[in-house]
Amino acid sequence: MTVSVLVVDDSGFFRKRLTEILNGVEGIRVIGTASNGREGIEQVARLRPDVVTMDYEMPVMNGIAAVREIMRTCPTPVLMFSSLTYEGARVTLDALEAGAVDFLPKNFEEITSSSSELQRILARRILDVARSRVGQGKSVRPGVSENAPAEVPAQQHPVQPAARKDTRPTPQPQEHKTAAVRQPASGRAPAARPARVTPPASYCVVAIGTSTGGPVALQRVLTRLPANFPVPIVLVQHMPATFTPAFADRLDKMCQIEVRQAENGDELRPGVALLAPGGSQMMVEKKGRYGQVRILPADNRVNYKPSVDITFGSLARAWPGKTLAVILTGMGADGREGCRMMKESGSVVWAQDEKTSVIYGMPMAVAQAGLVDEVLPLDSVSIRLVEAVRA
């Protein structure tokens, strides 16, 4: 089966070069190009491509507005091209929230080269995006489970999306230890398939790993956690080094808990989520009451920087049997071996279900390895987290 691609970019050179590269890959064919967002929307409706590559800064209509309109009128997987700057990261995160599946850096120096590695990366990303949830043409919005019982009214959910905070609380460990957490209401949405019941546990850390589709998934989960969430949170999202500061800032502005990019020597604290910095590896050591972060230089022998396996493995050693691990949407199998170490140490592992995953790669790898205690639709993750740590 050939994957059809529409290239949307205001640069004639970029459109031509990207077309040449993709048409040189077996199984991929560029069926059209557009020079602005409005023209891109029209071409999507007319050509019905499997994947759209989208620039942000264009005349007539920019990429974010175009993505939003495409998702409203003719949902199609979109791969964004963005600059590796803080502003580029901010724009890309907006595009992902609008409905884009994934992103790649827009590097003119690389695109002018005849690098086979560049062609391989582009081809793999296009093919992966084509297999995303949006590309399957499902009627369910990404992140919303068809299995959720219709009779449960929205107001019964124990944790609603939090309002943006004006001031950040600075909780003390003892205060969080005794803080009351809102009890869940009856009628919780069931897991996507029958799940083993997580045994009662006293968790020291919640660890969440994700990749493609992760920025929006993490936003959905973290914005529903209360400010008095009683344990520390560690986040690993596959993302470039120039993007993670903007992503942490974005989450922090939206959440009641504190979210920030981790720095070497940071101590884990209740009500605080530390995001692994892109281009590095994050490990947790058992120092202090809740643990301490070590940030290590990237090793080219490791594909992912940051790697879920590395962070989860360190947590399995630091807090055996006391970590709650969660694997969300993402390509590949990063996190499987880290979850294996978690299970061997006695900890608990959850995974997002297939139906609500943008890419069912990482959760599938963990589930197929028999390492998962519960499989959950995305909108149930925050609810279950509050239930699990309420003791």
C-alpha positions as CSV (number, residue, x, y, z in Angstrom):
1,M,0.0,0.0,0.0
2,T,1.3,3.4,-1.0
3,V,1.1,6.3,1.5
4,S,0.0,9.5,-0.2
5,V,1.4,12.8,1.0
6,L,0.4,16.5,0.6
7,V,3.2,19.0,1.2
8,V,2.2,22.4,2.5
9,D,4.9,25.1,2.7
10,D,5.3,28.6,1.4
11,S,8.9,27.9,0.3
12,G,9.0,26.6,-3.3
13,F,12.4,25.2,-2.7
14,F,11.3,23.2,0.4
15,R,8.2,21.9,-1.4
16,K,10.3,20.7,-4.3
17,R,13.1,19.2,-2.2
18,L,10.7,17.4,0.2
19,T,8.8,16.0,-2.8
20,E,12.0,14.7,-4.3
21,I,13.1,13.0,-1.1
22,L,9.7,11.4,-0.4
23,N,9.1,10.3,-4.0
24,G,12.4,8.4,-3.7
25,V,11.0,6.2,-1.0
26,E,9.2,3.0,-1.9
27,G,5.7,3.1,-0.5
28,I,5.4,6.9,-0.3
29,R,4.1,9.3,-3.1
30,V,3.6,13.0,-3.0
31,I,0.3,13.7,-4.7
32,G,0.2,17.4,-4.3
33,T,1.6,20.6,-2.8
34,A,0.2,23.9,-1.4
35,S,1.9,27.2,-0.7
36,N,-0.4,28.4,2.2
37,G,-2.7,27.1,4.8
38,R,-5.9,27.9,2.9
39,E,-4.7,26.2,-0.2
40,G,-3.7,23.2,1.9
41,I,-7.2,22.9,3.3
42,E,-8.6,22.9,-0.2
43,Q,-6.1,20.3,-1.4
44,V,-6.8,18.0,1.5
45,A,-10.6,18.1,0.7
46,R,-9.9,17.4,-3.0
47,L,-7.0,14.9,-2.9
48,R,-7.7,13.1,0.4
49,P,-4.0,12.4,1.2
50,D,-3.0,9.9,3.9
51,V,-0.6,12.4,5.5
52,V,-0.1,16.2,5.3
53,T,3.3,17.9,6.1
54,M,2.7,21.4,7.3
55,D,4.8,24.5,7.8
56,Y,3.8,27.0,10.4
57,E,4.7,30.5,9.0
58,M,2.8,31.0,5.7
59,P,0.8,33.7,4.0
60,V,-3.0,33.8,3.9
61,M,-3.3,31.2,6.7
62,N,-0.7,29.9,9.1
63,G,-0.1,26.2,9.9
64,I,-1.9,26.1,13.2
65,A,-5.1,27.6,11.8
66,A,-4.9,25.2,8.9
67,V,-4.4,22.1,11.1
68,R,-7.4,23.2,13.2
69,E,-9.6,23.5,10.1
70,I,-8.4,20.2,8.6
71,M,-9.3,18.4,11.8
72,R,-12.7,20.0,11.8
73,T,-13.6,19.3,8.2
74,C,-11.5,16.4,7.0
75,P,-9.4,14.8,9.8
76,T,-6.0,13.8,8.4
77,P,-2.7,13.0,10.1
78,V,-0.5,16.1,10.0
79,L,3.3,16.2,10.5
80,M,4.5,19.7,11.4
81,F,7.8,21.2,10.5
82,S,9.2,23.6,13.1
83,S,12.3,25.6,14.0
84,L,14.4,24.4,16.9
85,T,13.9,27.5,19.0
86,Y,11.8,28.3,22.1
87,E,9.3,30.1,19.9
88,G,9.3,27.2,17.5
89,A,8.6,24.9,20.3
90,R,5.7,27.0,21.6
91,V,4.2,27.1,18.1
92,T,4.7,23.3,17.6
93,L,2.9,22.6,20.9
94,D,0.0,24.8,19.8
95,A,-0.1,22.8,16.5
96,L,-0.1,19.5,18.4
97,E,-3.0,20.7,20.6
98,A,-4.8,21.7,17.4
99,G,-4.6,18.2,16.2
100,A,-1.2,17.6,14.5
101,V,0.2,14.1,15.2
102,D,4.0,14.7,15.3
103,F,6.7,17.2,14.3
104,L,10.1,17.4,12.8
105,P,12.8,20.2,12.9
106,K,12.9,22.3,9.7
107,N,16.5,22.4,8.9
108,F,17.4,23.9,5.5
109,E,21.0,22.7,5.7
110,E,19.9,19.1,6.1
111,I,17.2,19.3,3.5
112,T,19.7,20.5,0.9
113,S,21.9,17.5,1.5
114,S,21.6,14.1,-0.2
115,S,21.7,12.3,3.2
116,S,20.2,8.9,3.1
117,E,19.8,9.2,6.9
118,L,17.5,12.2,6.4
119,Q,15.5,10.3,3.9
120,R,15.2,7.3,6.3
121,I,14.0,9.6,9.1
122,L,11.5,11.4,7.0
123,A,10.1,8.1,5.6
124,R,9.8,6.4,8.9
125,R,8.0,9.4,10.4
126,I,5.6,9.7,7.5
127,L,4.8,6.0,7.7
128,D,4.3,6.1,11.4
129,V,2.1,9.2,11.2
130,A,0.0,7.5,8.5
131,R,-0.8,4.7,11.0
132,S,-1.9,7.1,13.7
133,R,-5.4,7.2,15.2
134,V,-6.4,10.2,13.1
135,G,-5.3,8.3,10.0
136,Q,-7.5,5.4,10.7
137,G,-10.6,7.6,10.3
138,K,-12.2,6.7,13.6
139,S,-15.2,8.6,14.8
140,V,-13.8,8.9,18.3
141,R,-11.8,12.0,19.2
142,P,-8.2,11.2,20.2
143,G,-8.2,10.5,23.9
144,V,-11.9,9.8,24.3
145,S,-12.9,6.2,24.9
146,E,-15.9,4.7,23.3
147,N,-16.1,2.4,26.3
148,A,-17.0,5.2,28.7
149,P,-20.5,4.7,30.0
150,A,-22.9,7.3,28.6
151,E,-25.0,7.4,31.8
152,V,-22.1,8.8,33.9
153,P,-22.5,12.6,33.9
154,A,-19.4,14.8,33.6
155,Q,-19.8,16.4,37.0
156,Q,-19.4,13.0,38.7
157,H,-15.7,12.8,37.6
158,P,-13.6,13.2,40.8
159,V,-11.0,15.5,39.2
160,Q,-12.0,18.2,36.7
161,P,-9.5,20.2,34.6
162,A,-7.9,22.7,36.9
163,A,-8.1,26.4,36.3
164,R,-4.8,28.2,35.6
165,K,-3.1,29.1,38.8
166,D,-2.1,32.6,39.7
167,T,0.2,31.6,42.5
168,R,2.0,28.3,43.0
169,P,1.6,26.5,46.3
170,T,4.8,25.4,48.1
171,P,3.6,22.3,50.0
172,Q,5.6,20.7,52.8
173,P,6.1,16.9,52.8
174,Q,4.1,16.5,56.1
175,E,1.2,18.6,54.8
176,H,0.9,16.4,51.7
177,K,1.2,13.3,53.8
178,T,-2.0,14.1,55.6
179,A,-3.8,16.2,52.9
180,A,-7.3,14.9,52.0
181,V,-7.8,14.0,48.4
182,R,-11.2,14.0,46.9
183,Q,-12.9,10.6,46.8
184,P,-13.9,9.3,43.4
185,A,-17.5,9.1,42.5
186,S,-19.3,6.0,41.5
187,G,-19.5,5.0,37.9
188,R,-15.8,5.4,36.9
189,A,-15.2,4.7,33.2
190,P,-14.0,1.1,32.9
191,A,-10.6,0.1,31.4
192,A,-10.5,-0.8,27.7
193,R,-10.3,-4.4,28.6
194,P,-10.6,-6.4,31.9
195,A,-7.7,-5.3,34.1
196,R,-6.2,-6.8,37.2
197,V,-7.0,-4.7,40.2
198,T,-4.0,-2.7,41.4
199,P,-3.2,-3.8,45.0
200,P,-3.2,-1.2,47.7
201,A,0.2,0.5,47.9
202,S,2.0,3.4,49.4
203,Y,3.7,5.0,46.4
204,C,6.8,7.2,46.7
205,V,6.8,8.3,43.0
206,V,4.5,8.3,40.0
207,A,6.5,8.0,36.7
208,I,4.9,8.7,33.3
209,G,6.6,7.9,30.0
210,T,5.4,8.8,26.5
211,S,6.3,9.8,23.0
212,T,4.2,10.6,19.9
213,G,0.9,12.1,21.1
214,G,2.4,12.6,24.5
215,P,2.3,16.4,24.8
216,V,-1.5,16.5,24.5
217,A,-1.9,13.3,26.6
218,L,0.2,14.6,29.4
219,Q,-1.7,17.9,29.3
220,R,-5.0,16.0,29.6
221,V,-3.7,14.0,32.6
222,L,-1.8,16.6,34.6
223,T,-4.3,19.4,34.3
224,R,-6.8,17.2,36.2
225,L,-4.6,16.6,39.2
226,P,-5.2,18.6,42.3
227,A,-2.6,20.9,43.8
228,N,-2.3,18.7,46.9
229,F,-1.4,15.6,44.9
230,P,0.5,13.8,47.6
231,V,3.5,12.2,45.8
232,P,6.2,13.4,43.4
233,I,5.8,12.9,39.6
234,V,8.5,12.2,37.1
235,L,7.8,12.8,33.4
236,V,9.7,11.4,30.4
237,Q,8.6,12.7,27.0
238,H,10.6,12.1,23.8
239,M,11.4,15.7,22.7
240,P,14.4,17.8,21.6
241,A,16.4,19.8,24.1
242,T,15.1,23.1,22.8
243,F,11.5,22.0,23.3
244,T,11.4,20.7,26.8
245,P,11.7,24.1,28.6
246,A,8.8,25.5,26.6
247,F,6.8,22.3,27.2
248,A,7.4,22.4,31.0
249,D,6.5,26.1,31.1
250,R,3.3,25.5,29.2
251,L,2.2,22.7,31.5
252,D,3.1,24.7,34.6
253,K,0.8,27.5,33.5
254,M,-2.1,25.1,32.9
255,C,-1.8,22.9,35.9
256,Q,-2.5,23.2,39.6
257,I,0.6,21.1,40.4
258,E,4.0,22.6,39.7
259,V,5.6,21.4,36.5
260,R,9.2,22.3,35.5
261,Q,12.2,20.9,33.6
262,A,14.4,18.9,35.9
263,E,17.9,20.1,36.7
264,N,20.8,18.1,38.1
265,G,20.4,17.7,41.9
266,D,16.7,18.6,42.0
267,E,14.8,16.8,44.9
268,L,11.5,15.1,44.2
269,R,8.7,16.7,46.1
270,P,4.9,16.0,46.4
271,G,2.8,18.1,44.1
272,V,5.7,18.7,41.7
273,A,6.3,17.1,38.3
274,L,9.8,17.1,37.0
275,L,10.2,16.8,33.2
276,A,13.3,15.1,31.8
277,P,15.3,17.6,29.7
278,G,15.6,16.7,26.0
279,G,18.9,15.6,24.7
280,S,19.9,14.1,28.1
281,Q,19.2,11.2,30.4
282,M,17.4,11.6,33.8
283,M,18.0,9.2,36.6
284,V,16.6,9.1,40.1
285,E,18.6,8.3,43.2
286,K,17.4,7.5,46.7
287,K,18.6,10.6,48.4
288,G,16.6,12.7,50.8
289,R,13.0,11.9,51.6
290,Y,11.6,11.4,48.1
291,G,14.7,11.1,45.9
292,Q,17.0,13.2,43.9
293,V,17.5,13.7,40.1
294,R,20.7,13.2,38.2
295,I,20.9,14.6,34.7
296,L,23.5,12.8,32.5
297,P,24.9,13.6,29.1
298,A,23.3,11.8,26.2
299,D,25.0,8.6,24.9
300,N,24.8,8.0,21.2
301,R,24.4,4.3,21.8
302,V,20.9,5.1,23.3
303,N,18.3,5.9,20.7
304,Y,16.0,8.0,22.9
305,K,17.2,11.1,24.7
306,P,15.6,11.1,27.2
307,S,14.8,7.4,27.5
308,V,11.9,6.0,29.5
309,D,13.8,2.8,30.1
310,I,16.7,4.6,31.8
311,T,14.6,6.7,34.1
312,F,12.2,3.9,34.9
313,G,15.2,1.5,35.6
314,S,16.7,4.0,38.0
315,L,13.3,4.3,39.8
316,A,13.1,0.5,40.1
317,R,16.4,0.5,41.9
318,A,15.7,3.6,44.0
319,W,12.1,2.8,45.1
320,P,11.5,-1.0,44.6
321,G,7.8,-1.8,45.0
322,K,7.0,1.9,45.7
323,T,6.7,3.3,42.1
324,L,3.6,3.6,40.0
325,A,4.6,3.6,36.4
326,V,2.4,4.8,33.5
327,I,3.1,4.3,29.8
328,L,1.1,6.6,27.5
329,T,0.9,6.9,23.7
330,G,4.0,6.7,21.6
331,M,6.0,5.0,18.8
332,G,8.4,2.2,19.5
333,A,9.0,0.2,22.6
334,D,10.9,2.5,24.9
335,G,9.7,1.8,28.4
336,R,9.2,-1.9,28.1
337,E,12.5,-2.9,29.7
338,G,12.1,-0.2,32.4
339,C,8.7,-1.5,33.2
340,R,10.1,-5.0,33.3
341,M,12.5,-3.8,36.0
342,M,9.6,-2.1,37.8
343,K,7.6,-5.3,37.9
344,E,10.6,-7.4,39.0
345,S,11.0,-4.9,41.9
346,G,7.4,-5.2,42.9
347,S,6.1,-1.9,41.5
348,V,2.8,-1.4,39.5
349,V,2.5,-0.6,35.8
350,W,-0.4,0.9,33.9
351,A,-0.7,1.5,30.2
352,Q,-3.0,3.6,28.0
353,D,-5.4,1.6,25.9
354,E,-5.2,1.2,22.1
355,K,-8.4,3.1,21.4
356,T,-7.3,6.4,22.9
357,S,-3.6,6.2,21.9
358,V,-2.5,8.3,19.0
359,I,0.2,5.7,18.3
360,Y,-0.3,2.4,20.1
361,G,3.4,1.4,20.1
362,M,4.9,1.9,23.6
363,P,1.7,0.9,25.5
364,M,1.4,-2.2,23.2
365,A,5.0,-3.2,23.8
366,V,4.5,-3.2,27.6
367,A,1.1,-4.9,27.4
368,Q,2.3,-7.6,25.0
369,A,5.2,-8.3,27.4
370,G,2.7,-9.1,30.1
371,L,3.9,-6.3,32.4
372,V,0.7,-4.3,32.7
373,D,-1.5,-4.3,35.8
374,E,-4.2,-2.0,34.4
375,V,-5.1,-0.8,30.9
376,L,-6.8,2.6,30.9
377,P,-8.4,5.0,28.5
378,L,-6.6,8.4,28.6
379,D,-9.4,10.2,30.4
380,S,-9.4,7.7,33.3
381,V,-5.7,8.0,34.0
382,S,-5.9,11.1,36.3
383,I,-9.0,9.7,38.0
384,R,-7.1,6.4,38.8
385,L,-4.0,8.3,39.9
386,V,-5.9,10.2,42.5
387,E,-7.6,7.0,43.7
388,A,-4.3,5.1,43.8
389,V,-2.4,7.7,45.9
390,R,-5.2,8.8,48.2
391,A,-3.9,6.6,51.0
